[in-house]
Each structure stands twice: as structure tokens, then as C-alpha cells.
Amino acid sequence: MSYLALARKWRPRCFEELVGQEHVVQALANALTRGQLHHAYLLTGTRGVGKTTIARILAKSLNCEQGVTARPCGTCQACLEIDGGRFVDLLELDAASNTGIDNMREILDNARYAPTAGRYKVYLIDEVHMLSKAAFNSMLKTLEEPPEHVKFVLATTDPQRIPVTVLSRCLQFSLKQLPAPLIRERLAFVLEAEGIAAQPGALALLARAAQGSMRDALSLLDQAIAYGGGKVEDTVTRAMLGAVDNEFVLRLLEAWAAGDAQTLLAEANALAERNLSFDSALQEMASRLQEIALAQVLPEALGELVPQREQILSLAGRLDAEEVQLAYQILTHARQELQLAPDEFAGFTMALLRLLAFRPETAAGTEPRPKPVAREPAVSAPSVSPKASAPPSGGFDGDWTRLARSLPVTGMAQQLALNSELKAWDERGFSLRIAAEQRHLADKAYQDKLGAALQQALGARIALSVEIAEEVADSAALRERRERAEQFARAKQDFETDPFVREVVERLGGQVRGESIRPLS
């Protein structure tokens, strides 16, 4: 028996086998079960998401010998002939190659006659937006009031080009692009059924490369099996797709974070020598930056299965959120500009140089300079200082709040300093406490960054430990909140006791809106 491509072999034969289009399947199944069948359906969506497949399953549901049903048997003559593309009452027309009015007139003339073998004649017109204006006009009357035995199923990737007069006569369903995890699961199922070994990383690559198309994913899987000699392996699949591995991408991001232009350009040259896709490299870098941004805001949302998770968390602790957002924008724009560059290598290296140019000034191997942060004046009341055996070098006087505000640190490490409470300190270092609800700030990457800032500020080697407590009694952030509350109370009192304000309230019957009062300083 000749080999059958996976995309054809594993085409769904019934609604239950269809992956990822539940909203369409549910609507059609309910209509079939209740006998509320529309005469014309319009299926829209990108390539390979199931438009033609749904149309054929619908044709089977209408013509199954067991009756109109949402679950065709798949074994009767009508079902088998539809699966084999031989059913005489299922007429498939490719509008891309049959655009004229003559083709449409032939179809409409044939529609008047009763079905030959089935219960309904089903006309499947693919890429219907390619029909000429005259062809659309000729089908309007039949599309509005077709014979009882005729059903139209129109499919298109570009519904905007279909006349409104046609759209208004059809029941429209928009098919979604399939998410990569769903495609990956389906590929794993197919490979298990085929008895072919595969690495999870390779399936993830194929699922992403398919860009929401199940048919493309199965075609790429066929190609990967052939390329890998009967196996689907990560390195082989990556080479086939021209994809860039995560370690290479993270080396680029590490070099950028360190301001190391020499390493950045060396990695770019290595990419060119391996003949990998520059567009893919930019895409992967943007994807890693998205993960870094997520880790900065909500580290626990970063899944355990994310490749090089610890390195992502480390970068999240060393980079400012603003830098990450700007870099993401630079990379996404660079992908659009790649085709306008003198050549792709020039466009890629220019994107890397742009990343460096828009970074705050940093010295290689040192922490970035802190950006100014607007704050309200700090509470002047001193806190109870923890016991100390001997002060560390640098003259620390026990006021952790003042030290935390002055440290040359930004981002999540700065939040660790501002939200922590000093438990103890001595000549060897600091012991901090942080509330359990902010345990994500105690990540080792943020501790390392804060420790480096303490060494820089105090001029001595400092050890740092952070423990989780139910709550903290005093921290720079808590003091700021208390001070803001006191400022607001004073401002409100000053406003309400102002003679002019009191006169306005008394004479005009006014009312002071407390939420509108703001302190001037």
C-alpha cells in the first residue's frame, strides 16, 4: 500500500476527532440533533484549521444512511464515499480556479435536480472570496432560497472580500488558530499511534512553527520524520526548521545585560556561520524577554517547564522592567525591518547594536546605575534597631530604611530592600525578614543583586540572608505608606479648617470631597 501523508491519514472523520474548534462543533451538533439546519454555512479562518474537514463531516452527518445525525456511522456507503472523495452528491469547487459566472451557472443549474445517492446535495465552495462579482451576483437568489435538498458550505481565508449580500444569507462560523500546546498534544498522540519516538522539545518546535495550523503541523511532522530517519529529535528538528536553540538566545541576552558588545557580535557571526534564521533568532529573543517580563511581575506564573527557568529568573533580577519592555519593542520592530535591511545579517546586528544603544549606561560587570524614583518624604521617627555585635565596614548605623533607599539597585531587588525588615546585623552581614505574601521577592537572583549593591555601598564584603515571616513590623515601604497616610490626614484637616473653605460650605451648602484632597508635597 502506498504511503499516505499524515495530514491526510489523520484528517478527522467525525466531530469528536476534531481538535480545537469546540464552538463550531457544538453549534453544528446541536443544529443536527434538533433538526434546525440552515441552508448555507460560511466557514472562515486561516489555512489548516479545519474548514474543509468540518464541511465534509457535515456532509456525512446530512447523508449518513442512519439518518441526519451529529455522529455519522463512518461505515455506510455514503460515509465511506465522502471519506474517499467519491460521493456524487458532495460537489467540491475550488473558487480560486473556477472564478467565472459560467462555472457558477453550471452549479446552480445542477442544484435544481434531486440528489442522486444521498439525502442532500452539499456544495462545498472553497476560497469563495476568489469568485468574480458576476459569479457572486448570480448565486444570490439560489443562496437565499435554495431547494430543500441543497446545502451550501462556503469556506474562505478572507471573509472581508465577500460581498455583504452573500454574508447576510449565510450562517457564519469563525474558526480559531489552534494554540501551540493543543497542537503539541495532537502530534504526540499521532506519533504514539504511529509508533515513532519523539522528544518533547522537538514537538514544541513543530507546534510553534505551525502557527496555529494543524495541517501545517502534521506536514512538518512528516518532514521531521523523514529528516530524522524515522525519529523526531530536538537537534535534528531545530536544524530542519532553521530554529535557534535557547542556550544561544540566552547567551545573547546575557551579553546584552552585561553590555558586552564584543560577545554580542561574536554570537551574531556564529549564527551566520551556522546558516540559521535571523528572523527566528529575533523571535526567540523576544519570546525570552516576554518570559523575563513575566518573571519580574509574577515569578510564580513562570511555568516549571520553561527552558532554562533559573537563568530567566536571574536575568529578571538583573534587568529593569523598563529595559525589558524597550528591548522587546526593539526586537519586534527589528523583525519587520529585517526585509528592508541591506541584508539580514546587517539587520540583525543593527538590532543588537540598538539594544546596546538604548540601555542605561553601565560598566561591564557592574550593576546599572539606579534610576530616580519619586517618593514621598520618609517618616522621621526612628525604628527600633536590631541588636548588633559590631557594625560592618562602611559605617552602617542600624537605620536599614535609610540604607535601603540609598542603595544603587533597581527593579525587583530594590523592592526586596524596600519591603524587608532588618532582623540582625553584624560585621559579617545582614539578616532580613520579608512577609510571606511577598515571598517571590526572596528569589536568589534578587538576593544576589541586593548583596552586590550592599557591598558597593558599604565598601566591604557583605553576606545576606533572607527569611520568610508571617508579616513584618517595619520596612521602608511600610514607613512610606504610614507617612502618606499622615500627610493626607494633615492635608484634609488643613483644608477643612481653612476659613475660606468653611465659608463656602456654610453659605453655599457645599460639601468637601475627601477623596479629592491631595497633599502638596
TAQUIKA-V847315 format. One record per helix or strand of 2 or more residues. SS is the DSSP state (alpha for helix, beta for strand). FROM is the first residue (numbers start at 0). LEN is the number of residues. If there is no record, write none. Layout:
# TAQUIKA-V847315
[[SS FROM LEN] [SS FROM LEN]]
This chain:
# TAQUIKA-V847315
[[alpha 5 4] [alpha 14 3] [alpha 21 13] [beta 39 5] [alpha 50 13] [alpha 76 7] [beta 89 5] [alpha 100 11] [beta 120 6] [alpha 127 3] [alpha 132 12] [beta 149 7] [alpha 158 3] [alpha 163 4] [beta 170 4] [alpha 179 15] [alpha 199 10] [alpha 213 14] [alpha 233 8] [alpha 245 12] [alpha 260 13] [alpha 277 20] [alpha 298 3] [alpha 308 10] [alpha 320 20] [alpha 343 14] [alpha 399 7] [alpha 410 9] [beta 420 6] [beta 428 7] [alpha 435 7] [alpha 443 15] [beta 462 7] [alpha 475 22] [alpha 498 10] [alpha 513 3]]
